[in-house]
């Protein structure tokens, strides 16, 4: 009887030790993937940029006032924070800023409408678009956006990983939600500094972004 008690006591003790060791290993395995990083990237202007300026409201207003515009491409800057809580899962929050530089050309009225007041010439039909502009001015504006997304790493290797992301973003100038979708993103480098390239459609950067990340 005493042998049975000792046997069962030993088995129970081994089970407890095994469960404890297994839990500790699981916690350690999970903890090794938990990390914070900062990402600094740039890319082609966002989808929301086409709603902000000047392609919708202000472009119509320019046509009414006899103006045409020429935009100078300016790259965008994204500063993001990423938290990886598991081997394949990350969350990312991103702030975006972009600068718009625009040359605005003022065209003259057609001769037959030269004596009209501005309130009477609020349509493109009154302006001579074939003439040389009478003036050129430069406008500069800064816009911003915010995005939050969840990333799933579907390929993980020692020196690089590939992921897809889904989230939502919004512009500070046009505050309505816009989907954030990244079919493919690549992170490469296993040191403190790593590279990142991503193809996405978003309120932050569209047609892709690229830059560096710093693991904290």
N, C-alpha and C positions, 0 to 999 in steps of 0.2 A: 504493500500500500504506500509505503514511504517512497519507494522507487518511482511509482506512478506520479505522486505529487511532485517530486523533484523533476521528473521528465516534463510534465505539463508546465511547471514553473519556468523551466529552461526554454521551452518552445515559445511561451508567451513573451518572455524577455527578449528572445531573438526576433520575434515579430515586431515588438515595439521598437527595438533598435533598428531593424530594417526599415520600418515605416518612417522613423525619424531621419535616418540617413537619406532615404529617398526624397523626403520633403526638403531637406537641406540641399540636396543636389538639384532638385527642381528650382528652388529659389535662386541658387547660384547660376544655373543655366539661363534662367530668365533675366537675372540682374546683369549678366555680361552683355546683353543686347540693349539695355536701357542707356540711352545717351542723349545729350542735348547738342544742337549744332546751330550755327548761324550761316545763312546762305546769302551771298551777294551775286545777283545775276542781272543781265540786261537782255533786251529782245526787241522785236518789232512792235510798234504801237498796238494797243489793245483794241478789241472790238468796240468797247465803250467809247473809245476815242472818236469814232466816226459819228457818234451821237452828240458828243460834247461840243466839238468845234472843228471846223466850221461847216461840216457837211450837211447838217439838217437845217435848224432854225436860222443861224446866222448867214448861211450861204444864200438862203432865200431873201433875207433882208439885204444882202449885198447886191443881189440882182435888181431889187427894187430901187436901190440907191445908185445904180450905175457903177458898181464896183465889181472887180474880179480879184481873185486872190491866188497866191502861189505859196504853198506850204513847203517849208524846209524840213526835211526829215531829221528828227532828233531821237536818239536811242533812249529807251526807258531804263530806269533804275529800280530794281526790286531788292528789298531787304526782308529776308524771311527767317523765322525761327522754326526749327523742327525738333520734335521729341519722338524718339523711337522707343516704344514701350515693349516691343516683342521682336523676334527675329525678322518677321516679315511685315510688321505694321508700324506706320509713322503717322503723326499728325503735323500739319504745317500751317503756319499763319504768315501771311505775306503782306507787306506794305509796298505800294507802287507809287512812283512819282515820274511824271513825264512833262517835258517842256515843249510847248508849241511855239514855233517862230513862223510868222505869216507876213508876207508882203502883200499889201492891199493897193490895187491900182484903181484910181478914180477916172472914169471915162466921161467925156463931155456930152451934153445934150445934142440931139440933132438940131440943125439950124432952125427948123420950123417950130421947135419947142423951146428956143432959147429964152423966151420971155416968160415962161411958165414958172410958177413958184414950186418949191420942193413938195408941197402937198399935192400938187397937180402932176407930178412926174414920179409917182411911186410904182412904176412898172418898167420892165426892161425895154419895152417898145419905144421909149422916149430917148434912149441913149444911142450914141454912135459907137458901136463896138468895133468898127473898122478904123477908127481914128486912133492917134497916139494918146496914151493916158495923160491927163493933165497933172497928175500928182501920184506919188508913191509914198506910202507910209508903212512902217513895220510895227506889228503887234506881237507881243510876247506874253504868253500865259502859262501858268503851271497848274497841272491837274494831278489828282491822286486817286488811288483805289485801294481796296482791301480785299483779300481773299483768304478763305480758310478751307482746307481740304484734308482728306484722309488718303494715305498712300498704302498700297499693297505691293510688296516686293515679291514678284512671282519668279524671280531668278536671283539667287544669292550665291556669290562666289567670294573667295578670300579678298580679292582686290577690286571687284566691281559688283554692282547689282543693277537689276532692271525692275522698274515698277510702273504701275498705273495709278492714277489719282482721280478722285471725284470730290467736288466741293461746290462752294458758292462764293461769289464775289459781288462787290458793288463799287460804284464810283462815288466819290464825294461830291462831284458836280451834278451827277444824274443818279440820285439814290434809289435805285430799284435793283432787286436781286438778279444776277446773271449767272448761269451755270458755269462751273469750272470743270473742264474735262481734259485730262492728260492721258492719251492712249499709251504713251511710252515715255519713260524717263530713264536716264542712265546716271548712276553715280560711280565714279572710278577713283581709286586711290585708297590705301588702307592706313595712311598716316593721319596726322592731326588735320592736315589740309587735304581736301579732296575736290575733284571736279564734278560738275553737274551739267547735264544737257537734257532738255525736256521739250517735247512737242506738245503744245496744248492749245485749247480754245478757251479763253477766259476773259474776265474783267481786268486782269493784271497784265498779261502779255500773251499775244496770240502769235501763231506761226512759229512758236518756239522761243526758248530762252536758254542762255548758257552763262556759266560763271563758276565761282568757287564756293566751297563750304569750309567752315572751321569747326571741328569737333571740340566741345568745351569739356 
